[in-house]
């Protein structure tokens, strides 16, 4: 295989990886943010104290985080087929990617919100702010740097997950590395895939760090 053959495949694989990670990140950000906020609000002494709800949510998150992604990938195949209609391709890979990432990001959101000083929340309560205002204008606003840093970590984790999805026909750079680099012993393809993945992750991390720095100075 020559480099003239590798570049088109590499470009298509990079696009598939970016597509899977991008869609998964958007869904994960929404789902993880909602669950993370609820974990904080429903704890004992929280604004919406509901220990039973908190216990159930915590259990669901812990179960999701305890499963290695490669096992989760196989375990949710029936659900993936029911949602997408197939278990092969980038659209199919988005389902387990999202299921695996939401609990991960939810805990990050919970941790970031817990770091908001209690005095700030108490001041908002004393000023007569509603629960919705406290969540939107106090908790989420003050936690923005931590949330941005956590989302960056989640995106990078999704890049790794997407590579694993390639082992079962999920497409992307992981699929190229398995089909060409491993099964066909195309060393050039394996090296190129590794380099592109490293550069992709570095770009995500650099962008995330930039966003965190700007949010921290506001």
N, C-alpha and C positions, 0 to 999 in steps of 0.2 A: 504494500500500500504506500503510495507516494503522498507528499504533502498536498498536492493538488486534489487528491481524493479526501484527505483528512479535513481540510478547511471547511468545505460545505457541510460535512457531517458535524463538525465541531460547532459551526454557527447554528445549525438546526438544534443541536443538543443544548446549547446555551439558551436559546430562545425557549425551549420546552421547560428547562429548569427555572428560568426567570418567570415563566407563566405559572407554573405550579406553585412556586414560592410566593409570587405576588398575590394570587387569588387566596391561597391558604393564609397568608399574613393578614389580609383584609378581614377574612371571616374570623380568624383567631383573635385579632385585636378587638373586635366587637364582642365576641363570646367570652373571651378571657376577661375583658374589662368589666362586663356585667357580672360575671361570677365572682371576680375578685372584690368588687365593690360590695356585693351581697354578703360575702364572707365577713367583711369588716362590719357592715351595718347590723347583721343579725347575731353577732356575738353577744355574750352577756355584757350589759352596760352599753351596748351600741345604740345607735339612733333608732333602729328597728329591731330591737332585741327579740330574737326568736331562737333559742338554743336548739330546738329540735330541727328547725330548718338548717341552721348552721352545721349541725352534726351530719345531716344528710348530704349537704353540699360538700363538706369537708371529706366525707367518705368517698363520694364520687370523684372528687379531684385526686385523692390519694390513690384510688384504684387506677385512674388514668395515668398517673405519673409512675406507678410501680411496674407497668408493663413495658418491657423492651420494645422498641418500635417495630423491629422485624417480626416479633410475635403478634403485635397488634395489627400489623399489616395483613397477616394471614387470617387472624381471628375475625376481622370485620369484612372479609370478602363477601359473605352473603348480603350484608347491609350495603356494601358498595354496589353490588350488582342491582339491588333493589332501588337504589337512589339514581345511579347513572345508567344502568342497563348493561354495563360491561365491567370487567375487572382489569382490563388492559388499556394502557394509554394514559396521557396526562390528566384528563378529566377524572378518570377513575382514581388516580393517585392522590388527587386533592382531598378525597374523603378521608382516608386514614391519616394524611398529613394534618388535616384540621383537627380530627379527633385526638391525635397525639399531642398537638401543640396547645390546645385550649387549656387543659389543666395546668400545663407548665407555665403559661403566661398568667393564668389566674392567680397562682401563688406569688408570682412576681408583683402583680398588681396589688395583692393583699399586703405584701411586705412594704411596697412603696408608700401606700396610704397610711400604714401604721407608723411610718416615720414622720408623718405630719405632726408637729407639736400639739399636744392636747390643749394647751393654752389658747392656740389659735382657734380651735374648734369651740372651746368654751366662750371665747369672746364673740364669735358669730352667734352662738345660742343666746348670749346675754343681749345682743343687739336685736334679737327678734327674728333672725333669719329662719326661713323654713327648712325642712329637711332637704328638699330638692336644692335649695340655694346653697346649703352647707356642702352637699355632695359636689355640685357643679363648680361653685365659686371658691370653695375653700379646700376640700379634700383633693379633688382632681387637679385644681390649679396649682396647689402647693406641691403636689406629687409629680408634676410634669417632667422634671429632669429624671427622676427614678423610673417613670413609666417609659420615657424615650430610651433610656439605657436598657431597660428590660425588654422592650420591643426589639431592639437591636440584637440582643442575645437570642431572642426567639427566632428572628429571621435567620440568623446563622445556624441555629439548631435545625430549622426547616431545610436549609441547604443540605445539611448532612442527612436528614430524613429522606429528602428527595433522591439523593444518591442511592440510598438503600432501596427505595421504591423501584429503582431501575433493575434490581435483581429479579423482580417478578413482572417485568414488562411495563413498568411505569413510565418509561421514556426518559429523556433528559440525559445529562452527562453521565450519570451512573449507569444507565443502560448502554451507553457507548463503551464505557470502561469494561463492563462485563462482556458484552458481545464481541468487541474487537480486541480490547487490551488483554482480557483473560482467556476467553474461549478460543480466539484465533491467534493469540500470541503476537499481536501487533504492538510492539513496545512503543513505537512512536505515538500511537493513539493513546496509550496509557499515560505516557509522559505529558502529552498535550492536555489531556483531560485533567490531570492533577494540577498543572500550571493554571489552567483556566479557572478551576474551582478555587484555588488559593487566591488568585486575583479578584474573583467575584466576592469572596468573603472579606478580603481586605478593603474593597470598595464599600461594602455594606458597613463594615466597622468604622471606617473613616467618616462616612456620611452620618452614622449614628452618633459618633463622638462630637461632630460639628453641631448637630442639633442639640445634644445635651449641654454643650458649652453655652450656646446661645440662650437656651431656656434657663440655665443657671444664673445668667447675668441680668435676667429681667426682674 
